[in-house]
Amino acid sequence: MNDGVEVFALPQRLTRALADAGSTELEDLAARWTTRLRADDGDDMTDDDLLAVLQGIARLAASAVSTGGRLYSWSF
């Protein structure tokens, strides 16, 4: 049933990679992601700070890994 809510479970491998990523790796990922978005979609991004978003997700991933939990994303 599509009630307008989407839930995605991030794979454990991705969760662990985010949890283990250092600041340089996250900075590189943010730069590559921004470059790809601009090249593929012509998107100039929003005012969102992509690095800050990735750092927040990495902190959540680290918490999930340390507690044996999972990392999920949902929207509605």
N, C-alpha and C positions, 0 to 999 in steps of 0.2 A: 504494500500500500504506500503510495507516495503522499505523505501528509505535509510535504514541504521541508522536512527535516532531513539533513544528511549527516551521517556519522562515518568517519573514516578512522580506522585503526592503523597507525603507522607501524610498518614492519619492525620487528625487534632489531634487525640489523641497522636500520636507519636510526632508530631511537638510540642505540648504543653509539653509533658514529657521531650523532649530534651531542650526546652526553660527553664523549671523549674529545670533541673538537676544541682546539685552543683558539685564542683570540685571532691569531693570524689566519688560521683555516676559515674561521667564520667571516673575517674581512674579505678573504679571497673569494669565498662562496658568494657573498653579497655582491661583490664587484662583477663576478661572472654572470650571476643571475640577472643583474641590472643590464649588462651588456646584451645578453641574449634576449631579454624582453624588448629592448629597444630595437634590436636587429630583426627579430621575428614579427613583432607587432607594431613597431613604430611608437611604442608606448614610452612616454617620457617619465613614467612612474607618477606617483602622487607625492604628497608631502610626507608620506610615511617614511620613516627611517628604517630601511630594510635591514641594516646591520643590527639595530636595536631589536627588531622583531626576531631575527635569528638568534640573538643572544638570549632573549626571553624563552624561546622554544628550546634552546640548548639547556637552559636552567631547568625547565620542566622535564626534559628528557633525562637529565642527571638525577632528578628526584625520582622519576619513574624507575630508572635502573637501580638506584640505591634501595628502593623499597620493594623491588620485585614486581612493580606494577607495569602498566602499559601506557602508551601515549596515544591520545585520541584527539581528533578535531571534529567539531560539529558546527553546522550552520543551519539557519532556518530563515 
